[in-house]
Amino acid sequence: MNASILKLHTAMTNQSSAVGDRVGARAAIEAKLDECMTTVPKLDPIMRNKYADDPATLAEWTSASHVERAPKRKKAKEPPPATPAPSK
């Protein structure tokens, strides 16, 4: 029985640790994406000038630099307090 309890405890600890790792990794990815979203517009004019006479490379840059992100959800606003129904 003690071995089973230890296995369960170990599994729960590992699962909890994995969730924390996933959350941390997601935050790091979001931070890097934010950084890229501010860097790409700065690089765009440089690339367009450098490769103005190279349409193939410019097309590759245009394709590679186009990054779409899912819109961030806004937190739902709390509904206004209910008003009491008028009494008859």
C-alpha positions in Angstrom: 0.0 0.0 0.0 2.8 2.4 0.9 4.4 1.8 -2.6 1.1 2.7 -4.3 0.8 5.8 -2.2 4.4 6.8 -3.1 3.7 6.2 -6.8 0.5 8.3 -6.7 2.4 11.1 -4.9 5.2 11.0 -7.4 2.8 11.1 -10.3 0.9 14.0 -8.8 4.2 15.9 -8.2 5.4 15.2 -11.8 2.1 16.3 -13.3 2.1 19.5 -11.3 5.7 20.2 -12.3 4.8 19.6 -16.0 1.9 22.1 -15.8 4.3 24.7 -14.3 6.8 24.1 -17.0 4.2 24.5 -19.7 2.9 27.7 -18.3 6.5 29.1 -18.1 7.3 28.0 -21.6 4.1 29.6 -22.9 5.0 32.9 -21.2 8.5 32.8 -22.7 7.0 32.2 -26.2 4.6 35.1 -25.8 7.4 37.4 -24.8 9.5 36.4 -27.8 6.6 36.9 -30.1 6.0 40.3 -28.7 9.7 41.1 -29.3 9.4 39.9 -32.9 6.3 41.9 -33.5 8.2 45.1 -32.7 11.4 44.1 -34.6 9.9 43.1 -37.9 8.4 46.5 -38.7 11.9 48.0 -38.1 13.5 45.5 -40.4 11.0 45.8 -43.2 12.3 49.1 -44.8 15.8 47.8 -44.6 15.0 44.6 -46.4 12.9 46.4 -49.0 15.8 48.7 -49.8 18.4 46.0 -49.8 16.5 43.6 -52.0 14.6 46.1 -54.2 16.2 44.6 -57.3 15.7 41.0 -56.1 12.0 40.2 -56.4 12.4 36.6 -55.4 14.2 37.4 -52.1 11.9 40.3 -51.4 8.9 37.9 -51.9 10.5 35.5 -49.4 10.9 38.3 -46.9 7.4 39.4 -47.4 6.1 35.9 -46.8 8.3 35.2 -43.8 7.7 38.6 -42.1 3.9 38.2 -42.3 3.0 37.0 -38.8 -0.5 36.7 -37.6 -1.4 36.3 -34.0 -4.7 35.4 -32.6 -6.4 38.3 -31.0 -6.0 38.5 -27.3 -9.3 38.0 -25.5 -10.5 40.8 -23.3 -11.6 39.9 -19.9 -15.4 39.7 -19.7 -16.9 42.7 -18.0 -19.0 41.9 -15.0 -22.7 42.4 -15.8 -24.3 45.4 -14.2 -26.1 44.8 -10.9 -29.6 43.6 -11.4 -32.3 46.2 -10.7 -35.2 45.0 -8.7 -38.5 44.6 -10.6 -41.0 47.2 -9.9 -43.7 46.1 -7.5 -47.3 46.2 -8.5 
